[in-house]
Amino acid sequence: MIFSKRYVFETELTRFYRYWRNLLVLSFITCFAYVIFCLAIVMNSNKEAERAHAAFFNRSPDLIVVYTGDKGRIPFAIKKAKEYQQNRIFISGVYKQNTVDIITSTLNLQEKVDFNQWDIDYEAKNTFENVAETIKYLNENPSLHNILIISHDYHLLRIETLIDSLVKTPGHFNFYYDGPKANYSQMNNLKKLFIESYKLIRTYIFLFFY
């Protein structure tokens, strides 16, 4: 066996080599599994994006939800709003001093957008609170059924996991997920993916005890 000692009587040198060999093998297996897990996150986001595109091929979502936290999410949501002819947008996780005018002034929008149909959540500070505020908003607006949630691809599986765990009436709402895709040839985006995978594992543990 690779992790067991090969000799009944081991010298200190043999024990030293066996210890470091096993440590290297375990490290390689752990890193390989972590990379596979990260790939699964991206593949799941691609699958969810295809599902969203199919669902809204000839109809509009009742609401588009955007979770802030990285650049490009709000412009992507506006693009989808135009594509699906749905201007009702709920933005979660906005700093209290920001308004719709402040948010949109930095976007250089070319599209005509009806900002009167935008609602902003100033309370959420993290993804768990984003989801909680979204559920609260939906419970206050029970006529909304088909919900499109926008965030970056590396973030979607964690959102989906929390939604599936926290929504008490899953049959009443249909959730779909889409968002901008990060360029993983850039080290900064790879770092975000690795950090997000750690947060996802932490979320699984949290929900297990929740």
Backbone hydrogen bonds, N-H to C=O, Kabsch-Sander energy under -0.5 kcal/mol:
donor,donor_aa,acceptor,acceptor_aa,energy
10,E,8,V,-0.6
15,R,11,T,-2.5
16,F,12,E,-2.1
17,Y,13,L,-2.5
18,R,14,T,-2.5
19,Y,15,R,-2.3
20,W,16,F,-2.2
21,R,17,Y,-2.4
22,N,18,R,-2.5
23,L,19,Y,-2.1
24,L,20,W,-2.2
25,V,21,R,-2.4
26,L,22,N,-2.7
27,S,23,L,-2.2
28,F,24,L,-2.5
29,I,25,V,-2.5
30,T,26,L,-2.5
31,C,27,S,-2.6
32,F,28,F,-2.7
33,A,29,I,-2.5
34,Y,30,T,-2.2
35,V,31,C,-2.3
36,I,32,F,-2.2
37,F,33,A,-2.3
38,C,34,Y,-2.2
39,L,35,V,-2.4
40,A,36,I,-2.2
41,I,37,F,-1.6
42,V,38,C,-1.7
43,M,39,L,-2.7
44,N,40,A,-2.3
45,S,41,I,-1.8
46,N,42,V,-2.0
47,K,43,M,-2.1
48,E,44,N,-2.5
49,A,45,S,-2.2
50,E,46,N,-2.1
51,R,47,K,-2.0
52,A,48,E,-2.3
53,H,49,A,-2.5
54,A,50,E,-2.2
55,A,51,R,-2.2
56,F,52,A,-2.2
57,F,54,A,-1.0
62,D,146,N,-2.3
63,L,146,N,-1.3
64,I,88,R,-2.0
65,V,63,L,-0.5
65,V,148,L,-3.2
66,V,90,F,-2.9
67,Y,150,I,-2.0
68,T,66,V,-0.6
68,T,92,S,-2.3
73,R,70,D,-1.0
76,F,72,G,-1.6
77,A,73,R,-2.2
78,I,74,I,-2.4
79,K,75,P,-2.2
80,K,76,F,-2.2
81,A,77,A,-2.5
82,K,78,I,-2.1
83,E,79,K,-2.3
84,Y,80,K,-3.0
85,Q,81,A,-0.6
86,Q,81,A,-2.4
89,I,87,N,-0.8
89,I,117,Q,-1.2
90,F,64,I,-2.8
91,I,89,I,-0.5
91,I,119,D,-2.8
92,S,66,V,-3.0
92,S,90,F,-0.6
93,G,121,D,-1.1
94,V,121,D,-2.3
98,N,95,Y,-1.9
103,I,99,T,-2.7
104,T,100,V,-2.7
105,S,101,D,-1.6
106,T,102,I,-0.6
106,T,103,I,-0.8
107,L,104,T,-1.4
108,N,104,T,-0.5
109,L,104,T,-0.5
113,V,111,E,-0.6
115,F,113,V,-1.2
117,Q,114,D,-1.5
118,W,115,F,-1.6
119,D,89,I,-2.6
121,D,91,I,-3.3
122,Y,120,I,-0.6
130,N,126,N,-2.3
131,V,127,T,-2.5
132,A,128,F,-2.3
133,E,129,E,-2.8
134,T,130,N,-2.0
135,I,131,V,-2.6
136,K,132,A,-2.2
137,Y,133,E,-2.3
138,L,134,T,-2.5
139,N,135,I,-2.5
140,E,136,K,-1.4
141,N,137,Y,-0.7
141,N,138,L,-0.7
144,L,141,N,-2.0
147,I,145,H,-0.7
147,I,174,N,-3.1
148,L,63,L,-2.6
149,I,147,I,-0.6
149,I,176,Y,-3.2
150,I,65,V,-3.6
151,S,178,D,-1.6
153,D,180,P,-1.7
155,H,152,H,-1.8
156,L,152,H,-1.0
157,L,153,D,-0.5
159,I,155,H,-1.6
160,E,156,L,-3.0
161,T,157,L,-2.4
162,L,158,R,-2.1
163,I,159,I,-2.8
164,D,160,E,-2.6
165,S,161,T,-1.3
166,L,162,L,-2.4
167,V,163,I,-2.2
172,H,169,T,-1.7
173,F,169,T,-0.8
174,N,145,H,-3.5
175,F,173,F,-0.5
176,Y,147,I,-2.8
178,D,149,I,-2.3
184,Y,182,A,-0.9
186,Q,183,N,-1.5
189,N,186,Q,-0.5
190,L,186,Q,-1.8
191,K,187,M,-2.4
192,K,188,N,-1.7
193,L,189,N,-2.2
194,F,190,L,-2.5
195,I,191,K,-2.5
196,E,192,K,-2.5
197,S,193,L,-2.2
198,Y,194,F,-1.6
199,K,195,I,-2.2
200,L,196,E,-2.3
201,I,197,S,-2.1
202,R,198,Y,-2.3
203,T,199,K,-2.0
204,Y,200,L,-2.3
205,I,201,I,-2.0
206,F,202,R,-2.4
207,L,203,T,-2.9
208,F,204,Y,-1.7
209,F,205,I,-1.2
210,Y,206,F,-0.8
